Amino acid sequence: MMATTLQQQSATMAQQHQAVLHQLETTRLAAETSQLHQQPHTFSLEDFLRHNPPKFNGKVNPDEPNQWVRDIERIFEATQCPKERKLSYVIYVLTEEAELWWIGIKQMMEDRGEDATWKNFKVRFLEEYAKEIEFLNKEFKKN
């Protein structure tokens, strides 16, 4: 009789063990399926800011504009920032004079039908701030 009870207990434990294994497998498959259907992580402003991008205020030192662009580009490359988000993230780190400069340039670009993109921004930005550096260098040499 004791042998029969032990056999029944053993059979019950085996069934419970099989049920737990089945439940674990079902959970694992559901998790894999869920991961396949998740959207990939979208690079956000918070992600960009975690890399401590330098702010640019428009007060120019000789190498500052070029270095600023290089620093921003390095963040974009390292993070694989989507092309369509680059400009909005960059605008976020413009301050003071540079922020006001962008507002004016953006309006001028819109009036001319130019696309406001990171690429076009860089061209305008370097034209503006390289000219200012060139002017300051000429003034310094005169004095």
N, C-alpha and C positions, 0 to 999 in steps of 0.2 A: 504494500500500500504506500509506503514511504517512497518507493521508487517511482510509483505512478505520480505522486504529488511533485516530486523533483522533475520528472519529465514534463509535466504540465507547466511548472514554473519556468523551466528552460525554454519550452515552446513559446510561452507568453513573452519572455524576455527577448527571444529571437524576433518575434513579431514586432515588439516595441522598437527594437534596434533597427529593423528594416524600415519601419515607419519614420524614425528619426533620420535615417540616411536618405530616404525619399524626400522628406521635407527639406533637408539641407541642399540636396541637388536641385529641387524646385526653386529654392531661394537663390542659389547661385546662378541658375539660368535666367531668372527674372532680373537679377542685378546686371548680368551681361547684356541682356536685351535692352534694359533701361539705359545703360551707358552708350549703346550703339545709337539710340534715338535722341540722346542729349545734343543740344546745340553746342558747337565749339565755343570756347571762352572768347568773348568779344573784348578786344583791347579797349579799356575805358580811360577816361581822364584820370581817375584815381590811380590806375596802373602807370600811366605816364608820370604823374606827380611823384610816385614812389621812387622814381629814378632821380629825383631832385634836379629837374631841369633848371638851368640858370635863368634868372629873370633878366630882361633887357629893358633899361629905362630910357635909352636914347641919348644919354650923356656919353660922348664917344672918347675912348682912348684908342690909340693907333691900331692895335690888333684886335680890339674887342669885338667888332661886328663879325669878322671872319671866324674868330674863335667861338663865338656864340653859335653861329650856324653849324660849325663842326661838332660842337657839343650836342646840339639838338639832333643833328643827323646821326650821331653815334647812338643816341637813345632810340631813335626810330629804327635803326638797323638791328640793334640788339633785341628789341622787343617785337620786331616785325609789325610795326604799327601800320594799319591799313592806310593806303594812300589818301582815301577820302576823309580821314580824320586828322591828318597831320596839321593842316592849317588851323583848325579850331583849337587844337591843343596848344599850338604855338602862340596864338592870340592870347590865350589865357595867361601866359607868362610875360606879356608885354606890359610895361607899367609907365606911368608918367608921360613924358614926351613921346616915347615910342608908341604908346597906346593911342595918343591923339594923332600921331602921324598915320597910323594904320587906319583910323576912322576916315581920314581925308583921302588916303590912297584907295581904300576900298570903294568909296563913293566914286572917285574918278575912274576906277577900273569898271565899275558897273555902268557908268555913263558911256564908256567906250565899248561896252559889250565884251570886256575881257573876263575870262574865268578867274575867280578868286581861288587859286590853288596854292599849295605849298611851293611848287616850282615857280609860279609867277610871283609869289610873295618874295621868295629869295632874290629874284632878279631885282625887284623894286627896292627891297631892303638894302641890298649891297650897293645898288646905284646911289641911294640916298645917303647912306652912312659912309661909303667910300668917298663920295664927293665932299662930305663934311670934313673928313680926315684930310683929304687933299687940300681943301681950303685952309684948314688950320695949319697944315705944314707950310703952305705958301706964306701965310701971315707970320708964322714963327720965323721963317727965313728972312723976311723983310726987316724984322726988328732985330 
